[in-house]
């Protein structure tokens, strides 16, 4: 969205945190080891490629 609309008003102030969120989203899309997530007390479940439809996995990785 930011590529189309530009960064949101508070981006500069929250840049470090927003980038951490994006890195964690990428880790989930690639089913990373839970130890790799940054600054989370509850580790998310990554996307399991063996049970996720290919089209959804592809979309998650393209947008991660």
N, C-alpha and C positions, 0 to 999 in steps of 0.2 A: 504494500500500500504506500509506504513512504516513497518508493520509486516513482509512483504516479502522483501522489498528493504532497510530497515533501514531509519532512519530519514534523512531529507534533510539537506544540508550543513548549513543553517542558523537557524536550529531548536532551538539550545540552546539559541541563541540570541533573538529569537521570541517566546520562549516556552509559556510564559504567554498569549500572544495574540492568538497563535494557539489553546491553550486549551480553551480559551473563545469562539473562533469560533466553536470548536467542541461541546461545551456545548449549544451554540445557535442552532446548527444543530439538536441536540437531542431535544431541546425544540420544534422546528418546527415539527419534526417527531411525537411528542406526542401531538401536537396542544396545547401547553402551553399558558397560559394567556399572552398577549403581555407585561404586566408589568414585567414578569419574565426574559425577554431578557436582556442581558448585553451590555452596551455601544453601543447602536444603536440609531441613530436619526430617522430612518425609520424602523418601526417594520414590520417584515415579516408576511405573512399569513401562519399560520400553516397548516398542512395537515388535512383536514376534513375527518374523517373515514367514514362518511355517504355517501360520494360521490367518495372516492378513491377506486379503485379496491384493493381487499384484497392482491393480490400478490405484488402490488407496496407498499402498506402500510407496509407489512411484511419486504420487502427489505429495506425500509427507516429506520425502527426501528432496524433491524439487523445491519445496517451500521451507526447508530447514536452514 
